[in-house]
Amino acid sequence: MPIERLKLTEASAKAAPINAKIWDTEIKGFGLFAGKTKKTFYFQKDVHGKTTRTNLGNWPETRVADARYEASLLVAEHASGAVAKRLRASRIPTLEQATDDYLARPKLRSEHNKAQVRAQMHNHLKSWLKMPLDEISKADSVRAHARVAKNGERGANHVMKSFRSIYNHARRVHDLPECPTIAIEWFEERPSQKIIDDFDLWRKSVDALENEVHRAYYRFLLATGLRFDEARSLRWDQIHEDHLHLPETKNGRAFELPLMPEHHSILDPLRIHASDYVFPGTRNALHLKCPARIPWSAHDHRRTFATFATTEAGLLEETVGRLLNHTPQSVTGARYIVVNHEKLREPMAQVTSAFKRRGLI
């Protein structure tokens, strides 16, 4: 990157070539960095052995005279020691730092969710990780959204919405502008309506699987409505005679689901594997990682459980939501009504009976 030293003026700012760094000859540390798409004024100073850089705005929206004035104020603040205190108190974090802070929140969902968010940042926004959040522009966000969308529009939405959550969490503490994702035109996401509508084919598909662990896994999914990760990582110490216990779920809360004899008849043959996990993995995997594929996903099973519980077992939607561990939408439902597994035993018995009538469990 070519580096020049001259007095910054409107003319020199306009003439600055791509990838140029121009340092002002009148105010030490005041400079203009010219990138491919924007030219940005900075004030740079070493504080306690660390180089600090303050963004003063982009040219031509910010005039040279205004940036120079802001730089002169920072020179005065540095001289008085006030800027050092301000920097210690409110240094704008990089995306990587902000992600760490966000994921450290005790109220964040599950460890699986945390790992997913971190992977999104490192896999799709890696070039941003060392950037202070206030240097990520609206144009940057739009371009990143379009780039990630080449591998799937839904995934692009999820990545940028995770970034938005991280940014807005940092905004509680740091002096940041509105999140740059405001410029994104989000892709429309239509929820899948796919369920198992051919149970004969489902039964043949599951019975045809060579691995008994995989067969039991899909039967248990259908009989409980558990989420993909909740089921595959289930441990035997979470299985009790009358219920299963999940210490942490997607919504951040523990969950207990009643178990019927039919559930145990699916699981008990797996105890022969002598694993800590109900659905053990192969080779070095502790638990099942990638079950053999059939025409329906794990969430299709969950969606089928909900549909079956409503249409065949006659349960109310609210009761089905409790069996699925959905967070109630009302404040009363979410914070004041406590429903333990014994209260759900009769509804689960109704669902189990409906599955048995169809010869599914």
Secondary structure as UniProt FT lines:
FT   STRAND          3..5
FT   HELIX           10..15
FT   TURN            18..19
FT   STRAND          21..23
FT   TURN            28..29
FT   STRAND          30..34
FT   STRAND          39..47
FT   TURN            48..49
FT   STRAND          50..59
FT   TURN            60..61
FT   HELIX           64..80
FT   HELIX           82..90
FT   HELIX           95..103
FT   TURN            106..107
FT   HELIX           111..124
FT   HELIX           126..128
FT   TURN            129..130
FT   HELIX           133..135
FT   HELIX           138..148
FT   HELIX           149..151
FT   HELIX           153..171
FT   TURN            172..173
FT   HELIX           180..183
FT   HELIX           199..207
FT   HELIX           212..224
FT   HELIX           228..232
FT   HELIX           236..238
FT   STRAND          243..246
FT   TURN            250..251
FT   STRAND          255..258
FT   HELIX           261..267
FT   HELIX           268..273
FT   TURN            283..284
FT   HELIX           298..311
FT   HELIX           317..323
FT   TURN            324..325
FT   HELIX           332..336
FT   TURN            341..344
FT   HELIX           345..357
FT   TURN            358..359
//
